Amino acid sequence: MISFVQSLLPRRLHTGATQPSADLTFDYAADPDPKDIRNTLYRRGCAVIRGLISRQDMDSYTALAERTFDICAGMLKILDIGDTEPLDSITEVRLRKFVANVRIGQLESDYFRYLNSGATLYDVLMRNKERRAFVLSVLGREWFPGASVVRRVSPLVEQQDKLWQQPIRMHCDGPALSRHAYSLNFWVPLNDCHGASPGLQLVPGAFSEMQARMNHDWVTCSVDEKIELELQGLYSNGEDGLPRFVPSLDRGDVVVFHNWIMHGTHATARMTKPRTSFELRFNAPERADFEAFAG
């Protein structure tokens, strides 16, 4: 199986090179053409929208995210559930799932809404009238909300599994999320990602490339899970031979990418600060909605 998967990829190690970003970057203040963004997402799989969210709104949602995690930490203390208590000792399934998520600094959209009197993760994009209009112009019309989370990642071992998650290996969302539809992730970092905090790394490519490699079947909504795991390992170990797109991001910048692009956390041993991000996924009502991005 390994030899078969390797035959799908270039036979060289990833050298750490990053891909030029000029053709993947759009300035929101310059009123970019949504058609150009859509075509970029279709052909390359990802795009950066500079300055999409105002600093004032970023401050507000950063404070809200921190408050939410503080509430969760307080709930674990009230329940007398310590950092080292085995999850298996928690017999109630729903509570066990909640504790598992909180420990790794990950809250699903429903948790976030219940803890914030109905405020949603999507508000950071959709509550502002102009921003909402821009997002809808990229999507083409209203798409369904997908699997969205607020996530905290730390490069520091002493913080990991204590309300923070370790850097995430290279992976593709398609096999786990929205196998039945095209999905776009609007990835919103609440911290600057210039080198001190973990950022994001992506391997640009059209949606069909990874679908074909993993034998994705639209009818059965299935993939070859063995190939999926092998590809995750090859990309995580840098054995794919392809350059990475590692955008330097200011708070307010947003990365948009589809659910069939290989990506993961960009973290180095020199990083000293954690990072929080919103992952806001939208599922296309029909396959044709995303295929129309090709123009």
N, C-alpha and C positions, 0 to 999 in steps of 0.2 A: 504493500500500500504506500509506504513512504517513497519508494522509487517512482511510483506512478504519479504521486503528487508533485515530486520534484521535477518530473518531466513537464509539468504544466508551467513551470517558472524558469526564469533565467538561471543559469548555473554559475552564480557568483554571489559573494556576500554583499549585503548592503554596506556601503562604505561610510554611512553617516551623512552623505550629501543631501542637501535640501533642494527642493524644486523652486525655481523662480516663481514669484507669486503675483506678478503684475497682472497677468490675464485671469487671475482668480480673485482679484480684489476690486471692490466697488465702494465708492464714497457716497454714503446716503445723502450728504449735504449737496452733492452735485446732481441729484435727481437722476440716478441711473435708469436706463431703459429696462423694465422688467423682462422684456424679451431676451435681452443679452444675458441677464442673470439666469433665466430659465434654460437657455441654450447651454450656458456654462455648466449648470447642474446636470444636464442630460449628458453632455460629452465628457466632462471631467469629474463629475460626482460631488464637487464641493465648491463653495465660494465664501468669501469673507465680506460682510457688509460693515464698513467702518462707520462708527458713530450713529448706529441705528437707535440706540437708547440714550436718553439724556443723562448727564451726571446726577442730576437731582433725583431722577427715577431710580438710577442705580443705587444711590445712597439709601433710598427708601426700601428697596427690595433686599438690599444687603442686610439692613437692620432687621427686616422681617424674617429673613432666613436664619440669622443668628438667634433671634428671639425664639423661633420655632424649635431649634435644636436645644436651646436652654430649657424650654418646656419639656422636651422629651427626656433630657437628662434628669430633670426633676421628677418626672414620672417614674423612671427607673429607681430613683432613690426612695420614693414613696413605696414602691413595690418591693424594696429591699433586694433588688437584683444587681449584684456586683459585676464588675468587668470580667471576672474570671469564672463566674458561675456557668457551668456547662448548659448549653441550650437544651440538651436532652432532658435536663431536669425540669424544664418548663413543659408541663403536660398539655396545656391549652394551646392548640395549634395557632390560633390567631395571635395570641400573646407572644408565642415563640417567634412568629414571623416578624412582628413588630420589633421585638428586642433585637433580632438578627439584623434588621435594617438599621435601627438606630446605632448599634455598635459600630457599623461600618459607615456611619454618616450618610445614610441614603434614605430619603423619605419619598414615598410615592405621592402622586398628586392628590389622592383621596385623603391620606394622612394630613398633608399640608392644608387642605381645605377645611377639614374638621377642626384643626388646631388654630385656624385663623378666621373664624366666623364667616366662612364662605369665600374668602379671598382665594384665588387660584394662582397656580404657577403661570398660567397663560396670561394673566393680567399685565405682566411686564411688557408683553408684546401687543396685546389686543385691547387694553383699556384706553390707550391713547388713540384718538380718532385718526390722526395722520399715520401713525405707525400701523394701525390695523389695516388701513387702506393699502399701505405698501405691501404688507404681508399677503393680503388677498390678491394683490396684483401679481405677486410672484407665484402664488398657488394657482391662480386662474379663477378660483371660486372657493367657497367654504369647503374645507376638508374636515374630516372627523378628528377629534382629539385622540392621540395615541398613548403609548406607554411613556409617561413623563415623570421625571424625578428631579429633586434637588439633591446634589451629591457633593460631599466634601472629601477631597483627596489630599493626603499629606505624604511628602517624601521622607518624613522622619519616622523611624521605626517605633520610637516610644509613643507616638500618637496613634498609630494604626490599630484598628479594632477598638479604639476608645473614642468613639464618635467621629472617627476619621477612617477613610479607606486607603489601602495601599494603591499605588499606581496600577492601572488596568492594562493588561497585556493587549497586544494587537488582536482585533476580532472584527467580525462583520455582524451588524445588527439583524440582517435579514433572516438568518436561520432561527433566531430566537424571538424576534419581534416582527409582526406584520408580514408573515410569509405569504399571506393572501393578497397583499396590496403593496403598492409603492408607498414609502413613508419618507418624509423629510424631517430631519432633526435640526431645530434652531437652537444651537448650543451657545448659551449665554454665560460667560465667566463673570463672576462677581469681584474678581481681583484682576489687576494687571498681570499679564503673562508675558514677561520680558526675559525671564531667565532665573528669577528667584523663586517663582512658584511653578508648579507643574502646569504645562499647557496641553496642547492637543497635537497629535501627529496623524497625518492621513496619507494614504497612497492613492492619488487621483486616478480615476478610471470610470468608464461608463458602467451603468448598472448591469448590463448584460454579461460583462466579463466574469464577475464573481458568481453570478447566477449559474453560468455555464460550468465553471470549475467545480461548483458544489452540487451539480446535477439537480438544480432546483426545478421542481415540477409544479406548475400553476394549478393543475387539476387536483392533485393530492396534497398540495401545500407542504411538500416534504423536500428534504435535502439529504445528501449522503453525509451522515454525521461523522463517519470516520475521516472522510476527506476534509470536512470542516475543521476538525480538531488538528489534523496534520497541517493544514494551511495556517491555522492560528499559531502553531509552534514554529513553522518556518518563518513567518513574518515577524514573530516576536524575537526570534533568534537572529534576525537580519539575513536570512538565507534566501530571501526572495529576489535580491539583486536590484530592487527598484528604489528610486529616490523618495524621500519623505517630504511632504509639505508641512512645515512647522510654522504656523503664523505667529508673529509677535502681536499680542493683542492688548489694547487698552480697555478699561472698563467702559462698556457701552458698545464695543464691537461685538458682532455676532457671526459665528460660523454656521453655515447651512450645508448639510450633506445628506445624501440619500442612504437608504438602509442596506445598500449592497456595496458599500465602500469599506475597505479595510482601514481601521483606525485604532488608536489607543492613546493612553496618556503619554505625554512627552515629559519625562523626568530624568534628571541627572543627579549624580552624587553631590554636586555643588549646591543644589537647591536647598533652601533653609525655611521656606515659608509654605504653608498649606494653601489650598485653593478650593473655593466653593463655586459650583456652576448649576445653572438650570438647564435641563435637557427637555426641550419642548417639541414633542413629536406630533406631526399631522399625518393622517392616513388618507390617501387619495380615495374618493368614493368609487372610482373606476380606474382600471389600468390605463385607459385612454387619456385620463387626466394628466398623468405624468408623461406618457409617450408623446403627448402634444407639445412638450417642452422642446422637442427636436425642431419645431417650426414647420 
